[in-house]
Amino acid sequence: MPEVPAERVRVFRAFTRFYTAIIGALSEGLLKSPYSLTEVRVMYELANRGATDAVELRRALGLDASYLSRILTRFESDGLVLKARSEVDARKQVIVLTDKGWSTFGELDKRQTQEVADLLERLPEEDQRKLVGSMATIQGILEDAPRPPAFVLRPLGAGDFGWVVHRHGAIYGQTYGWDTTFEALVARIVADYVDDHDPRRESAWIAEVDGEPMGCVFCVRDDDRTARLRLLLVEPGARGMGIGKRLVEECVRFARRARYEQLVLWTNDVLHDARRIYQRAGFQLVEEGKHHSWGADLVEQTWKLDLRSDAAGGTPPA
């Protein structure tokens, strides 16, 4: 391979120095906490993975085994984690967050979200879109993957709810021949969300490519213990980019942070691509049956994902 010009190396290094200073990565304690950036990242993985053994955690983060062991020992001393035998494989020891660990992570996550929001708020809307789009481009290139057009996830805003209803009606009508009663159902779901949603326990996201919406998903409350994934959609022209997988992952992460014990969804067996995404995310098919809706004979399916950790002390309260 040709030698990389020295100027490119200089610009790259200058950017990393600038960015680490912006996010405070070199501070002794991240977000004015007693924990370093690496330690907070370990908390993040434990919060989003549930019960995890140390080997999986080390591989996911690329950490030295002894370094990770010191972090986990500190967490255990601070009352943030517990170690227990896995219920799935008794040979493995899993690490889970305690109630104090969930509380500590939740506060740090809230502070980090606010810091980023404050930083972005100082920028014009167009600059915000350029910035996050460029970040997605950097991540995609450095992950050494075939480079699809960058996409970002964002909360829904004015005009997005109408887009959700319109695109569901159009895509399902064109693809499966479903009639307008399906679009009416989507409109009722969206209207209920807008009227009554609790932002602490419900959320929704748009996937955006080059400033245009290309997908969506909603996470809504069923009851105190159960969240429901609804209205997953990816535009046909944007499929294959990983948007559906990313939307489902975001829904699962939110449900965990909101302290739900399980995440359920209702779908139909003709939606093959969506079902594969659910299976890969760990959902299990628990019920199915025939029905006639929207002018078509269909087979409905209910899928469920258990969000509870499998070790004592790590299950977050509802």
C-alpha positions as CSV (number, residue, x, y, z in Angstrom):
1,M,0.0,0.0,0.0
2,P,1.2,3.6,-0.7
3,E,2.6,5.5,2.3
4,V,0.1,7.7,4.0
5,P,1.0,11.4,3.6
6,A,2.3,13.0,6.8
7,E,-0.3,15.8,6.6
8,R,-3.1,13.3,6.8
9,V,-1.6,11.8,9.9
10,R,-1.2,15.3,11.4
11,V,-4.8,16.2,10.7
12,F,-6.1,12.9,12.2
13,R,-4.0,13.4,15.4
14,A,-5.1,17.0,15.7
15,F,-8.8,16.0,15.5
16,T,-8.4,13.3,18.1
17,R,-6.7,15.7,20.5
18,F,-9.5,18.3,19.9
19,Y,-12.3,15.8,20.3
20,T,-11.0,14.1,23.5
21,A,-10.7,17.6,25.0
22,I,-14.3,18.5,24.0
23,I,-15.8,15.4,25.6
24,G,-13.6,15.5,28.7
25,A,-12.1,12.0,28.0
26,L,-8.8,13.0,29.6
27,S,-10.4,14.2,32.9
28,E,-9.6,12.1,36.0
29,G,-13.3,11.6,36.5
30,L,-15.8,11.6,33.6
31,L,-18.9,13.8,34.1
32,K,-17.7,15.0,37.5
33,S,-17.9,11.4,38.8
34,P,-15.2,9.3,40.5
35,Y,-15.2,7.0,37.4
36,S,-13.0,7.2,34.3
37,L,-14.2,7.0,30.7
38,T,-13.3,3.3,30.5
39,E,-15.1,2.5,33.7
40,V,-18.3,4.3,32.6
41,R,-18.1,2.4,29.3
42,V,-17.9,-0.9,31.3
43,M,-21.1,0.2,33.2
44,Y,-22.7,1.0,29.8
45,E,-22.0,-2.5,28.5
46,L,-23.4,-4.1,31.7
47,A,-26.5,-2.0,31.5
48,N,-27.2,-2.9,27.9
49,R,-26.1,-6.5,27.9
50,G,-27.6,-7.7,31.1
51,A,-25.8,-10.6,32.9
52,T,-22.5,-10.9,31.1
53,D,-19.4,-13.0,31.9
54,A,-16.0,-11.3,32.1
55,V,-14.6,-12.9,28.9
56,E,-17.5,-11.6,26.8
57,L,-17.1,-8.2,28.4
58,R,-13.3,-8.1,27.7
59,R,-13.8,-9.1,24.1
60,A,-16.5,-6.5,23.5
61,L,-14.4,-3.7,24.9
62,G,-10.9,-4.9,23.8
63,L,-9.6,-4.5,27.4
64,D,-6.7,-6.3,29.0
65,A,-7.9,-9.0,31.3
66,S,-6.1,-7.7,34.4
67,Y,-7.3,-4.1,33.7
68,L,-10.9,-5.2,33.4
69,S,-10.5,-7.3,36.6
70,R,-9.3,-4.3,38.5
71,I,-12.3,-2.3,37.3
72,L,-14.8,-5.0,38.3
73,T,-13.1,-5.4,41.7
74,R,-13.6,-1.7,42.3
75,F,-17.2,-1.8,41.1
76,E,-17.9,-4.7,43.5
77,S,-16.2,-2.8,46.4
78,D,-18.4,0.2,45.6
79,G,-21.6,-2.0,45.5
80,L,-22.2,-1.5,41.8
81,V,-22.0,-5.1,40.6
82,L,-22.5,-8.6,41.8
83,K,-20.9,-11.8,40.6
84,A,-22.9,-15.0,40.4
85,R,-23.1,-18.3,38.6
86,S,-24.9,-18.2,35.3
87,E,-28.3,-20.0,35.3
88,V,-27.6,-21.0,31.7
89,D,-24.1,-22.4,32.2
90,A,-23.0,-23.1,35.8
91,R,-19.3,-23.1,34.7
92,K,-19.5,-19.4,34.0
93,Q,-19.6,-16.5,36.4
94,V,-21.7,-13.5,35.3
95,I,-21.5,-9.9,36.3
96,V,-24.7,-7.9,36.8
97,L,-25.4,-4.4,38.0
98,T,-27.0,-4.0,41.4
99,D,-29.7,-1.5,42.1
100,K,-27.0,1.0,43.1
101,G,-25.2,0.2,39.9
102,W,-28.3,0.9,37.8
103,S,-28.9,4.1,39.7
104,T,-25.2,5.2,39.3
105,F,-25.2,4.4,35.6
106,G,-28.6,6.1,35.0
107,E,-27.4,9.3,36.6
108,L,-24.2,9.3,34.5
109,D,-26.1,8.5,31.3
110,K,-28.5,11.3,32.0
111,R,-25.6,13.8,32.6
112,Q,-23.9,12.7,29.4
113,T,-27.1,13.0,27.4
114,Q,-27.6,16.5,28.7
115,E,-24.0,17.6,28.0
116,V,-24.3,16.4,24.4
117,A,-27.6,18.1,24.0
118,D,-26.2,21.3,25.4
119,L,-23.3,21.2,23.0
120,L,-25.6,20.5,20.0
121,E,-28.1,23.1,21.1
122,R,-25.5,25.9,20.5
123,L,-25.3,24.9,16.8
124,P,-27.8,25.7,14.0
125,E,-30.0,22.9,12.8
126,E,-28.1,22.4,9.6
127,D,-24.7,22.2,11.4
128,Q,-26.2,19.6,13.9
129,R,-27.2,17.4,11.0
130,K,-23.8,17.8,9.3
131,L,-22.0,17.0,12.5
132,V,-23.8,13.8,13.4
133,G,-23.8,12.7,9.8
134,S,-20.0,13.2,9.7
135,M,-19.6,11.2,12.9
136,A,-21.6,8.3,11.4
137,T,-19.3,8.5,8.4
138,I,-16.2,8.3,10.5
139,Q,-17.6,5.4,12.5
140,G,-18.5,3.5,9.4
141,I,-15.1,3.9,7.7
142,L,-13.1,3.0,10.8
143,E,-15.3,-0.1,11.4
144,D,-13.7,-1.3,8.1
145,A,-17.1,-2.3,6.7
146,P,-18.5,-1.8,3.2
147,R,-19.6,1.8,3.3
148,P,-23.4,2.3,2.9
149,P,-24.8,5.8,3.1
150,A,-24.5,7.0,6.7
151,F,-27.6,7.0,8.8
152,V,-28.4,8.5,12.2
153,L,-31.2,8.0,14.8
154,R,-33.0,10.9,16.3
155,P,-36.3,11.5,18.2
156,L,-39.4,12.3,16.3
157,G,-40.3,15.9,15.7
158,A,-43.0,17.9,14.0
159,G,-44.0,16.3,10.7
160,D,-42.4,12.9,11.5
161,F,-45.7,11.4,12.9
162,G,-47.5,12.1,9.7
163,W,-44.6,10.5,7.8
164,V,-44.9,7.4,9.9
165,V,-48.6,7.0,9.1
166,H,-48.1,7.8,5.4
167,R,-45.2,5.5,4.8
168,H,-46.8,2.6,6.6
169,G,-49.9,2.9,4.6
170,A,-48.1,3.3,1.3
171,I,-45.4,0.6,1.7
172,Y,-47.8,-2.1,3.1
173,G,-50.4,-1.3,0.5
174,Q,-47.9,-1.6,-2.3
175,T,-46.0,-4.6,-1.0
176,Y,-48.8,-6.7,0.6
177,G,-52.0,-5.2,-0.8
178,W,-53.3,-4.2,2.7
179,D,-56.2,-1.8,2.5
180,T,-56.6,1.7,4.1
181,T,-57.9,0.2,7.4
182,F,-54.2,-0.7,8.2
183,E,-53.2,3.0,7.7
184,A,-56.1,3.9,10.0
185,L,-54.7,1.6,12.7
186,V,-51.3,3.1,12.4
187,A,-52.8,6.6,12.7
188,R,-54.6,5.6,15.9
189,I,-51.4,4.1,17.4
190,V,-49.5,7.3,16.6
191,A,-52.2,9.6,17.9
192,D,-52.3,7.7,21.2
193,Y,-48.6,8.0,21.5
194,V,-48.6,11.8,20.9
195,D,-51.6,12.3,23.3
196,D,-50.5,10.2,26.2
197,H,-46.9,9.0,26.1
198,D,-44.7,9.2,29.2
199,P,-41.2,10.3,28.1
200,R,-39.6,8.5,31.0
201,R,-41.0,5.1,29.9
202,E,-41.8,5.6,26.2
203,S,-39.9,6.8,23.2
204,A,-39.7,6.7,19.4
205,W,-36.9,7.1,16.8
206,I,-36.5,8.1,13.2
207,A,-33.6,6.7,11.1
208,E,-32.3,9.4,8.8
209,V,-30.1,9.1,5.7
210,D,-28.7,12.4,4.3
211,G,-31.4,14.3,6.1
212,E,-34.3,12.2,4.9
213,P,-36.4,9.8,7.1
214,M,-35.8,6.1,6.1
215,G,-37.1,4.2,9.1
216,C,-38.8,4.3,12.5
217,V,-39.7,2.4,15.6
218,F,-41.7,3.1,18.8
219,C,-41.2,1.7,22.3
220,V,-44.4,2.1,24.4
221,R,-45.7,1.0,27.8
222,D,-47.9,-2.1,28.0
223,D,-47.9,-2.2,31.8
224,D,-45.4,-1.5,34.6
225,R,-43.3,-4.5,33.7
226,T,-43.8,-4.8,30.0
227,A,-42.8,-2.5,27.1
228,R,-44.0,-3.0,23.5
229,L,-42.0,-2.5,20.3
230,R,-44.3,-1.0,17.6
231,L,-44.3,0.4,14.1
232,L,-40.8,-0.8,13.0
233,L,-40.4,0.3,9.4
234,V,-37.5,0.6,7.0
235,E,-37.9,2.2,3.5
236,P,-37.3,-0.5,0.8
237,G,-34.5,1.5,-0.8
238,A,-32.7,1.7,2.6
239,R,-32.8,-2.0,3.4
240,G,-29.5,-3.8,3.8
241,M,-27.9,-0.8,5.7
242,G,-28.5,-2.2,9.2
243,I,-31.2,0.4,9.9
244,G,-33.8,-2.2,11.2
245,K,-31.2,-3.9,13.4
246,R,-30.1,-0.6,14.9
247,L,-33.7,0.6,15.5
248,V,-34.5,-2.6,17.4
249,E,-31.3,-2.3,19.4
250,E,-32.2,1.2,20.4
251,C,-35.7,0.1,21.5
252,V,-34.2,-2.8,23.6
253,R,-31.7,-0.4,25.2
254,F,-34.4,2.1,26.1
255,A,-36.6,-0.6,27.5
256,R,-33.7,-1.8,29.7
257,R,-32.9,1.7,30.9
258,A,-36.6,2.3,31.7
259,R,-36.5,-0.8,33.9
260,Y,-39.0,-3.0,32.1
261,E,-38.7,-6.7,32.6
262,Q,-39.8,-7.7,29.1
263,L,-40.3,-6.3,25.7
264,V,-43.0,-7.8,23.5
265,L,-44.1,-7.2,19.9
266,W,-46.9,-8.2,17.6
267,T,-46.3,-8.9,13.9
268,N,-47.4,-11.1,11.0
269,D,-45.5,-14.0,9.4
270,V,-45.3,-12.4,6.0
271,L,-42.9,-9.8,7.3
272,H,-39.8,-12.1,6.9
273,D,-37.1,-9.4,7.2
274,A,-38.5,-8.0,10.4
275,R,-38.8,-11.5,11.9
276,R,-35.2,-12.2,11.2
277,I,-34.2,-9.0,13.0
278,Y,-36.3,-9.9,16.0
279,Q,-34.8,-13.4,16.2
280,R,-31.2,-12.1,16.0
281,A,-32.0,-9.6,18.8
282,G,-33.0,-12.5,21.0
283,F,-36.8,-12.4,20.8
284,Q,-38.7,-15.6,21.1
285,L,-41.9,-16.5,19.3
286,V,-44.5,-17.2,22.0
287,E,-47.9,-17.3,20.2
288,E,-49.4,-17.3,16.7
289,G,-52.7,-17.7,15.0
290,K,-54.7,-17.0,11.9
291,H,-56.7,-13.8,11.4
292,H,-58.2,-11.7,8.6
293,S,-57.3,-8.0,8.7
294,W,-56.8,-5.1,6.2
295,G,-58.3,-7.2,3.4
296,A,-55.9,-10.1,3.8
297,D,-55.6,-13.6,5.4
298,L,-52.7,-13.5,7.7
299,V,-50.9,-15.3,10.5
300,E,-50.3,-13.1,13.6
301,Q,-47.3,-13.7,15.9
302,T,-46.4,-12.5,19.3
303,W,-42.7,-12.3,20.2
304,K,-41.1,-11.6,23.6
305,L,-37.7,-10.7,24.8
306,D,-36.8,-11.2,28.5
307,L,-34.9,-8.1,29.7
308,R,-34.3,-9.4,33.2
309,S,-30.8,-10.5,34.2
310,D,-30.3,-14.1,35.1
311,A,-28.4,-13.5,38.3
312,A,-29.7,-12.6,41.8
313,G,-29.6,-9.0,42.7
314,G,-29.2,-7.7,39.1
315,T,-32.8,-7.5,38.1
316,P,-33.8,-3.8,38.0
317,P,-37.1,-3.1,39.7
318,A,-40.1,-2.2,37.5
